[in-house]
Amino acid sequence: MERYLELIKATKKQSVSIGNSIDFLFRGQSVDYPLIPKIGRLTPKGDMLKVEKTIFQEFKRPNQLLIDQHRPLDN
C-alpha cells in the first residue's frame, strides 16, 4: 500500500510540474470486481424496463425546472 501511495504522490508531483492543476479522483471498491454502476448490479424486482421507466419518471418529477430550460425534444 505504501508503495502505491508513493507512486501516486510522484505522479501528482510530475503532473503539477507540467502545469496540470486538476486533482486525481479515485473510485474505491472493497473487492476486485468489474467497475459496474450500482444500478447495474441490482437485481430488479419485476420487469427491468418498467423499473427503469419508474426511475426515470422519479428523476424528472422533482427536476422539471432543470429539464425544461434545456428544451429536450424527447426523453
Gaussian input, Z-matrix of N, CA and C with variables (Angstrom, degrees):
# hf/3-21g

backbone

0 1
 N
 C     1     B1
 C     2     B2     1     A1
 N     3     B3     2     A2     1     D1
 C     4     B4     3     A3     2     D2
 C     5     B5     4     A4     3     D3
 N     6     B6     5     A5     4     D4
 C     7     B7     6     A6     5     D5
 C     8     B8     7     A7     6     D6
 N     9     B9     8     A8     7     D7
 C    10    B10     9     A9     8     D8
 C    11    B11    10    A10     9     D9
 N    12    B12    11    A11    10    D10
 C    13    B13    12    A12    11    D11
 C    14    B14    13    A13    12    D12
 N    15    B15    14    A14    13    D13
 C    16    B16    15    A15    14    D14
 C    17    B17    16    A16    15    D15
 N    18    B18    17    A17    16    D16
 C    19    B19    18    A18    17    D17
 C    20    B20    19    A19    18    D18
 N    21    B21    20    A20    19    D19
 C    22    B22    21    A21    20    D20
 C    23    B23    22    A22    21    D21
 N    24    B24    23    A23    22    D22
 C    25    B25    24    A24    23    D23
 C    26    B26    25    A25    24    D24
 N    27    B27    26    A26    25    D25
 C    28    B28    27    A27    26    D26
 C    29    B29    28    A28    27    D27
 N    30    B30    29    A29    28    D28
 C    31    B31    30    A30    29    D29
 C    32    B32    31    A31    30    D30
 N    33    B33    32    A32    31    D31
 C    34    B34    33    A33    32    D32
 C    35    B35    34    A34    33    D33
 N    36    B36    35    A35    34    D34
 C    37    B37    36    A36    35    D35
 C    38    B38    37    A37    36    D36
 N    39    B39    38    A38    37    D37
 C    40    B40    39    A39    38    D38
 C    41    B41    40    A40    39    D39
 N    42    B42    41    A41    40    D40
 C    43    B43    42    A42    41    D41
 C    44    B44    43    A43    42    D42
 N    45    B45    44    A44    43    D43
 C    46    B46    45    A45    44    D44
 C    47    B47    46    A46    45    D45
 N    48    B48    47    A47    46    D46
 C    49    B49    48    A48    47    D47
 C    50    B50    49    A49    48    D48
 N    51    B51    50    A50    49    D49
 C    52    B52    51    A51    50    D50
 C    53    B53    52    A52    51    D51
 N    54    B54    53    A53    52    D52
 C    55    B55    54    A54    53    D53
 C    56    B56    55    A55    54    D54
 N    57    B57    56    A56    55    D55
 C    58    B58    57    A57    56    D56
 C    59    B59    58    A58    57    D57
 N    60    B60    59    A59    58    D58
 C    61    B61    60    A60    59    D59
 C    62    B62    61    A61    60    D60
 N    63    B63    62    A62    61    D61
 C    64    B64    63    A63    62    D62
 C    65    B65    64    A64    63    D63
 N    66    B66    65    A65    64    D64
 C    67    B67    66    A66    65    D65
 C    68    B68    67    A67    66    D66
 N    69    B69    68    A68    67    D67
 C    70    B70    69    A69    68    D68
 C    71    B71    70    A70    69    D69
 N    72    B72    71    A71    70    D70
 C    73    B73    72    A72    71    D71
 C    74    B74    73    A73    72    D72
 N    75    B75    74    A74    73    D73
 C    76    B76    75    A75    74    D74
 C    77    B77    76    A76    75    D75
 N    78    B78    77    A77    76    D76
 C    79    B79    78    A78    77    D77
 C    80    B80    79    A79    78    D78
 N    81    B81    80    A80    79    D79
 C    82    B82    81    A81    80    D80
 C    83    B83    82    A82    81    D81
 N    84    B84    83    A83    82    D82
 C    85    B85    84    A84    83    D83
 C    86    B86    85    A85    84    D84
 N    87    B87    86    A86    85    D85
 C    88    B88    87    A87    86    D86
 C    89    B89    88    A88    87    D87
 N    90    B90    89    A89    88    D88
 C    91    B91    90    A90    89    D89
 C    92    B92    91    A91    90    D90
 N    93    B93    92    A92    91    D91
 C    94    B94    93    A93    92    D92
 C    95    B95    94    A94    93    D93
 N    96    B96    95    A95    94    D94
 C    97    B97    96    A96    95    D95
 C    98    B98    97    A97    96    D96
 N    99    B99    98    A98    97    D97
 C   100   B100    99    A99    98    D98
 C   101   B101   100   A100    99    D99
 N   102   B102   101   A101   100   D100
 C   103   B103   102   A102   101   D101
 C   104   B104   103   A103   102   D102
 N   105   B105   104   A104   103   D103
 C   106   B106   105   A105   104   D104
 C   107   B107   106   A106   105   D105
 N   108   B108   107   A107   106   D106
 C   109   B109   108   A108   107   D107
 C   110   B110   109   A109   108   D108
 N   111   B111   110   A110   109   D109
 C   112   B112   111   A111   110   D110
 C   113   B113   112   A112   111   D111
 N   114   B114   113   A113   112   D112
 C   115   B115   114   A114   113   D113
 C   116   B116   115   A115   114   D114
 N   117   B117   116   A116   115   D115
 C   118   B118   117   A117   116   D116
 C   119   B119   118   A118   117   D117
 N   120   B120   119   A119   118   D118
 C   121   B121   120   A120   119   D119
 C   122   B122   121   A121   120   D120
 N   123   B123   122   A122   121   D121
 C   124   B124   123   A123   122   D122
 C   125   B125   124   A124   123   D123
 N   126   B126   125   A125   124   D124
 C   127   B127   126   A126   125   D125
 C   128   B128   127   A127   126   D126
 N   129   B129   128   A128   127   D127
 C   130   B130   129   A129   128   D128
 C   131   B131   130   A130   129   D129
 N   132   B132   131   A131   130   D130
 C   133   B133   132   A132   131   D131
 C   134   B134   133   A133   132   D132
 N   135   B135   134   A134   133   D133
 C   136   B136   135   A135   134   D134
 C   137   B137   136   A136   135   D135
 N   138   B138   137   A137   136   D136
 C   139   B139   138   A138   137   D137
 C   140   B140   139   A139   138   D138
 N   141   B141   140   A140   139   D139
 C   142   B142   141   A141   140   D140
 C   143   B143   142   A142   141   D141
 N   144   B144   143   A143   142   D142
 C   145   B145   144   A144   143   D143
 C   146   B146   145   A145   144   D144
 N   147   B147   146   A146   145   D145
 C   148   B148   147   A147   146   D146
 C   149   B149   148   A148   147   D147
 N   150   B150   149   A149   148   D148
 C   151   B151   150   A150   149   D149
 C   152   B152   151   A151   150   D150
 N   153   B153   152   A152   151   D151
 C   154   B154   153   A153   152   D152
 C   155   B155   154   A154   153   D153
 N   156   B156   155   A155   154   D154
 C   157   B157   156   A156   155   D155
 C   158   B158   157   A157   156   D156
 N   159   B159   158   A158   157   D157
 C   160   B160   159   A159   158   D158
 C   161   B161   160   A160   159   D159
 N   162   B162   161   A161   160   D160
 C   163   B163   162   A162   161   D161
 C   164   B164   163   A163   162   D162
 N   165   B165   164   A164   163   D163
 C   166   B166   165   A165   164   D164
 C   167   B167   166   A166   165   D165
 N   168   B168   167   A167   166   D166
 C   169   B169   168   A168   167   D167
 C   170   B170   169   A169   168   D168
 N   171   B171   170   A170   169   D169
 C   172   B172   171   A171   170   D170
 C   173   B173   172   A172   171   D171
 N   174   B174   173   A173   172   D172
 C   175   B175   174   A174   173   D173
 C   176   B176   175   A175   174   D174
 N   177   B177   176   A176   175   D175
 C   178   B178   177   A177   176   D176
 C   179   B179   178   A178   177   D177
 N   180   B180   179   A179   178   D178
 C   181   B181   180   A180   179   D179
 C   182   B182   181   A181   180   D180
 N   183   B183   182   A182   181   D181
 C   184   B184   183   A183   182   D182
 C   185   B185   184   A184   183   D183
 N   186   B186   185   A185   184   D184
 C   187   B187   186   A186   185   D185
 C   188   B188   187   A187   186   D186
 N   189   B189   188   A188   187   D187
 C   190   B190   189   A189   188   D188
 C   191   B191   190   A190   189   D189
 N   192   B192   191   A191   190   D190
 C   193   B193   192   A192   191   D191
 C   194   B194   193   A193   192   D192
 N   195   B195   194   A194   193   D193
 C   196   B196   195   A195   194   D194
 C   197   B197   196   A196   195   D195
 N   198   B198   197   A197   196   D196
 C   199   B199   198   A198   197   D197
 C   200   B200   199   A199   198   D198
 N   201   B201   200   A200   199   D199
 C   202   B202   201   A201   200   D200
 C   203   B203   202   A202   201   D201
 N   204   B204   203   A203   202   D202
 C   205   B205   204   A204   203   D203
 C   206   B206   205   A205   204   D204
 N   207   B207   206   A206   205   D205
 C   208   B208   207   A207   206   D206
 C   209   B209   208   A208   207   D207
 N   210   B210   209   A209   208   D208
 C   211   B211   210   A210   209   D209
 C   212   B212   211   A211   210   D210
 N   213   B213   212   A212   211   D211
 C   214   B214   213   A213   212   D212
 C   215   B215   214   A214   213   D213
 N   216   B216   215   A215   214   D214
 C   217   B217   216   A216   215   D215
 C   218   B218   217   A217   216   D216
 N   219   B219   218   A218   217   D217
 C   220   B220   219   A219   218   D218
 C   221   B221   220   A220   219   D219
 N   222   B222   221   A221   220   D220
 C   223   B223   222   A222   221   D221
 C   224   B224   223   A223   222   D222

   B1=1.4559
   B2=1.5372
   B3=1.3182
   B4=1.4616
   B5=1.5318
   B6=1.3088
   B7=1.4695
   B8=1.5335
   B9=1.3123
   B10=1.4675
   B11=1.5276
   B12=1.3170
   B13=1.4585
   B14=1.5260
   B15=1.3353
   B16=1.4652
   B17=1.5303
   B18=1.3246
   B19=1.4697
   B20=1.5306
   B21=1.3144
   B22=1.4654
   B23=1.5294
   B24=1.3232
   B25=1.4702
   B26=1.5277
   B27=1.3314
   B28=1.4668
   B29=1.5300
   B30=1.3175
   B31=1.4678
   B32=1.5250
   B33=1.3204
   B34=1.4627
   B35=1.5250
   B36=1.3319
   B37=1.4653
   B38=1.5255
   B39=1.3188
   B40=1.4652
   B41=1.5284
   B42=1.3130
   B43=1.4579
   B44=1.5303
   B45=1.3285
   B46=1.4625
   B47=1.5323
   B48=1.3260
   B49=1.4676
   B50=1.5348
   B51=1.3342
   B52=1.4702
   B53=1.5242
   B54=1.3409
   B55=1.4623
   B56=1.5106
   B57=1.3127
   B58=1.4603
   B59=1.5266
   B60=1.3255
   B61=1.4601
   B62=1.5273
   B63=1.3246
   B64=1.4623
   B65=1.5249
   B66=1.3324
   B67=1.4597
   B68=1.5219
   B69=1.3181
   B70=1.4557
   B71=1.5152
   B72=1.3065
   B73=1.4576
   B74=1.5216
   B75=1.3171
   B76=1.4495
   B77=1.5158
   B78=1.3315
   B79=1.4609
   B80=1.5191
   B81=1.2976
   B82=1.4574
   B83=1.5096
   B84=1.3123
   B85=1.4623
   B86=1.5133
   B87=1.3064
   B88=1.4546
   B89=1.5308
   B90=1.3431
   B91=1.4634
   B92=1.5235
   B93=1.3145
   B94=1.4534
   B95=1.5284
   B96=1.3303
   B97=1.4611
   B98=1.5125
   B99=1.3474
   B100=1.4729
   B101=1.5315
   B102=1.3407
   B103=1.4604
   B104=1.5311
   B105=1.3025
   B106=1.4607
   B107=1.5243
   B108=1.3410
   B109=1.4696
   B110=1.5328
   B111=1.3122
   B112=1.4631
   B113=1.5164
   B114=1.3245
   B115=1.4624
   B116=1.5254
   B117=1.3219
   B118=1.4545
   B119=1.5118
   B120=1.3211
   B121=1.4657
   B122=1.5192
   B123=1.3174
   B124=1.4598
   B125=1.5220
   B126=1.3101
   B127=1.4545
   B128=1.5266
   B129=1.3465
   B130=1.4700
   B131=1.5213
   B132=1.3176
   B133=1.4571
   B134=1.5150
   B135=1.3082
   B136=1.4575
   B137=1.5156
   B138=1.3112
   B139=1.4604
   B140=1.5310
   B141=1.3433
   B142=1.4646
   B143=1.5243
   B144=1.3281
   B145=1.4598
   B146=1.5290
   B147=1.3087
   B148=1.4636
   B149=1.5347
   B150=1.3313
   B151=1.4626
   B152=1.5313
   B153=1.3492
   B154=1.4635
   B155=1.5218
   B156=1.3224
   B157=1.4686
   B158=1.5295
   B159=1.3262
   B160=1.4668
   B161=1.5209
   B162=1.3325
   B163=1.4664
   B164=1.5278
   B165=1.3320
   B166=1.4607
   B167=1.5292
   B168=1.3167
   B169=1.4685
   B170=1.5326
   B171=1.3244
   B172=1.4661
   B173=1.5201
   B174=1.3337
   B175=1.4618
   B176=1.5202
   B177=1.3228
   B178=1.4648
   B179=1.5271
   B180=1.3241
   B181=1.4675
   B182=1.5289
   B183=1.3419
   B184=1.4669
   B185=1.5348
   B186=1.3315
   B187=1.4595
   B188=1.5257
   B189=1.2949
   B190=1.4625
   B191=1.5262
   B192=1.3194
   B193=1.4693
   B194=1.5304
   B195=1.3113
   B196=1.4620
   B197=1.5300
   B198=1.3174
   B199=1.4608
   B200=1.5239
   B201=1.3366
   B202=1.4610
   B203=1.5224
   B204=1.3240
   B205=1.4602
   B206=1.5299
   B207=1.3420
   B208=1.4614
   B209=1.5270
   B210=1.3206
   B211=1.4598
   B212=1.5305
   B213=1.3162
   B214=1.4649
   B215=1.5277
   B216=1.3330
   B217=1.4599
   B218=1.5260
   B219=1.3353
   B220=1.4639
   B221=1.5277
   B222=1.3326
   B223=1.4703
   B224=1.5080
   A1=110.38
   A2=115.74
   A3=120.00
   A4=110.59
   A5=116.07
   A6=120.58
   A7=110.71
   A8=115.56
   A9=121.02
   A10=110.60
   A11=117.04
   A12=121.13
   A13=111.80
   A14=116.63
   A15=120.63
   A16=110.50
   A17=117.08
   A18=121.17
   A19=110.69
   A20=117.22
   A21=121.58
   A22=110.12
   A23=117.30
   A24=121.09
   A25=110.82
   A26=117.29
   A27=121.03
   A28=110.97
   A29=116.24
   A30=120.60
   A31=110.34
   A32=116.71
   A33=121.57
   A34=110.48
   A35=116.64
   A36=121.53
   A37=110.51
   A38=116.92
   A39=121.53
   A40=110.37
   A41=116.96
   A42=121.79
   A43=111.36
   A44=116.44
   A45=121.36
   A46=110.53
   A47=116.92
   A48=120.42
   A49=112.89
   A50=116.96
   A51=119.24
   A52=112.06
   A53=115.59
   A54=120.49
   A55=116.35
   A56=118.09
   A57=120.99
   A58=108.96
   A59=116.60
   A60=119.46
   A61=112.41
   A62=117.15
   A63=120.53
   A64=109.16
   A65=115.52
   A66=120.45
   A67=110.78
   A68=116.34
   A69=122.01
   A70=110.11
   A71=116.09
   A72=122.32
   A73=107.61
   A74=116.21
   A75=120.81
   A76=109.96
   A77=115.15
   A78=121.06
   A79=106.73
   A80=116.12
   A81=119.07
   A82=113.43
   A83=115.08
   A84=123.40
   A85=106.82
   A86=116.24
   A87=119.56
   A88=112.17
   A89=116.82
   A90=121.81
   A91=109.35
   A92=117.04
   A93=121.71
   A94=110.53
   A95=116.40
   A96=123.85
   A97=108.20
   A98=117.44
   A99=119.28
   A100=110.35
   A101=116.63
   A102=120.55
   A103=109.38
   A104=115.38
   A105=123.08
   A106=107.02
   A107=118.18
   A108=119.62
   A109=110.84
   A110=115.75
   A111=120.43
   A112=112.13
   A113=116.65
   A114=118.71
   A115=110.87
   A116=117.38
   A117=120.86
   A118=113.47
   A119=116.82
   A120=121.23
   A121=112.53
   A122=116.93
   A123=120.40
   A124=110.73
   A125=116.11
   A126=121.61
   A127=106.57
   A128=116.77
   A129=118.64
   A130=112.16
   A131=114.83
   A132=121.03
   A133=106.60
   A134=116.62
   A135=121.40
   A136=111.44
   A137=115.31
   A138=122.68
   A139=110.31
   A140=117.71
   A141=122.61
   A142=111.57
   A143=118.58
   A144=121.22
   A145=110.81
   A146=116.54
   A147=120.83
   A148=110.52
   A149=116.23
   A150=121.09
   A151=110.16
   A152=117.10
   A153=120.68
   A154=111.86
   A155=118.10
   A156=121.08
   A157=110.36
   A158=116.34
   A159=120.33
   A160=110.76
   A161=117.00
   A162=121.31
   A163=109.66
   A164=116.70
   A165=121.01
   A166=111.23
   A167=117.33
   A168=120.75
   A169=110.61
   A170=116.52
   A171=120.12
   A172=111.40
   A173=117.72
   A174=121.21
   A175=110.66
   A176=116.80
   A177=121.16
   A178=112.84
   A179=117.15
   A180=120.81
   A181=113.28
   A182=120.94
   A183=119.45
   A184=113.51
   A185=117.91
   A186=121.30
   A187=112.92
   A188=118.22
   A189=121.65
   A190=112.36
   A191=118.02
   A192=120.06
   A193=111.52
   A194=117.28
   A195=120.49
   A196=111.21
   A197=116.37
   A198=121.11
   A199=110.54
   A200=118.00
   A201=121.99
   A202=113.55
   A203=117.38
   A204=119.64
   A205=113.08
   A206=116.83
   A207=120.52
   A208=112.66
   A209=116.18
   A210=123.77
   A211=112.84
   A212=117.90
   A213=119.53
   A214=110.74
   A215=115.98
   A216=121.13
   A217=112.18
   A218=115.32
   A219=120.63
   A220=108.07
   A221=115.20
   A222=119.74
   A223=110.75
   D1=-41.76
   D2=-178.33
   D3=-63.39
   D4=-39.60
   D5=178.44
   D6=-62.79
   D7=-40.64
   D8=177.95
   D9=-61.72
   D10=-45.82
   D11=-179.94
   D12=-63.44
   D13=-39.00
   D14=176.70
   D15=-63.11
   D16=-40.18
   D17=177.12
   D18=-62.41
   D19=-42.74
   D20=178.60
   D21=-63.26
   D22=-45.31
   D23=179.25
   D24=-60.59
   D25=-43.44
   D26=-179.73
   D27=-65.82
   D28=-41.09
   D29=178.71
   D30=-64.77
   D31=-41.78
   D32=178.30
   D33=-62.84
   D34=-44.45
   D35=179.92
   D36=-61.06
   D37=-43.77
   D38=178.47
   D39=-64.38
   D40=-41.36
   D41=179.49
   D42=-62.08
   D43=-43.23
   D44=179.06
   D45=-67.19
   D46=-36.94
   D47=-178.03
   D48=-64.96
   D49=-23.39
   D50=177.54
   D51=-98.12
   D52=10.73
   D53=173.76
   D54=95.06
   D55=7.83
   D56=178.79
   D57=-85.27
   D58=115.04
   D59=-178.56
   D60=-101.58
   D61=2.64
   D62=-179.73
   D63=-77.29
   D64=134.99
   D65=-178.03
   D66=-82.01
   D67=163.40
   D68=177.38
   D69=-81.72
   D70=154.92
   D71=176.97
   D72=-131.84
   D73=128.99
   D74=-179.04
   D75=-120.18
   D76=143.01
   D77=175.89
   D78=-114.02
   D79=119.32
   D80=-176.31
   D81=-99.53
   D82=151.91
   D83=174.30
   D84=-138.35
   D85=145.93
   D86=-179.50
   D87=-79.51
   D88=-15.74
   D89=177.96
   D90=-135.71
   D91=162.71
   D92=-177.05
   D93=-90.70
   D94=80.36
   D95=175.44
   D96=-113.92
   D97=162.87
   D98=174.96
   D99=-58.64
   D100=147.35
   D101=179.36
   D102=-77.88
   D103=101.38
   D104=-179.59
   D105=-124.50
   D106=132.68
   D107=178.28
   D108=-55.50
   D109=152.31
   D110=-177.45
   D111=-55.11
   D112=-40.98
   D113=-178.18
   D114=-62.41
   D115=-28.45
   D116=177.72
   D117=-76.76
   D118=-16.33
   D119=179.33
   D120=-95.36
   D121=-12.65
   D122=-178.60
   D123=-74.59
   D124=150.37
   D125=173.79
   D126=-98.77
   D127=113.12
   D128=-176.08
   D129=-67.53
   D130=145.66
   D131=174.90
   D132=-94.98
   D133=86.57
   D134=-178.46
   D135=117.10
   D136=-161.82
   D137=-177.58
   D138=-68.82
   D139=125.05
   D140=-175.85
   D141=-59.53
   D142=-42.08
   D143=179.81
   D144=-61.62
   D145=-42.12
   D146=178.97
   D147=-64.94
   D148=-40.64
   D149=178.46
   D150=-62.07
   D151=-46.17
   D152=179.48
   D153=-63.25
   D154=-40.21
   D155=178.26
   D156=-63.00
   D157=-40.29
   D158=178.65
   D159=-64.62
   D160=-43.59
   D161=178.58
   D162=-60.90
   D163=-43.71
   D164=-179.42
   D165=-64.12
   D166=-42.71
   D167=178.18
   D168=-62.87
   D169=-40.28
   D170=178.30
   D171=-66.60
   D172=-32.24
   D173=175.69
   D174=-67.64
   D175=-44.79
   D176=-175.78
   D177=-70.24
   D178=-34.24
   D179=-173.65
   D180=-54.90
   D181=-55.51
   D182=-178.95
   D183=-82.68
   D184=-8.60
   D185=-175.41
   D186=-109.12
   D187=18.91
   D188=-174.40
   D189=-57.00
   D190=-41.65
   D191=-179.35
   D192=-64.88
   D193=-35.56
   D194=177.32
   D195=-69.65
   D196=-37.58
   D197=-178.31
   D198=-73.10
   D199=-44.06
   D200=-176.07
   D201=-59.18
   D202=-35.04
   D203=-177.06
   D204=-65.58
   D205=-18.20
   D206=178.68
   D207=-94.74
   D208=-3.41
   D209=178.73
   D210=46.59
   D211=60.58
   D212=179.21
   D213=-65.17
   D214=143.70
   D215=-179.96
   D216=-82.09
   D217=-25.11
   D218=177.46
   D219=-158.90
   D220=-177.85
   D221=-179.15
   D222=-71.48

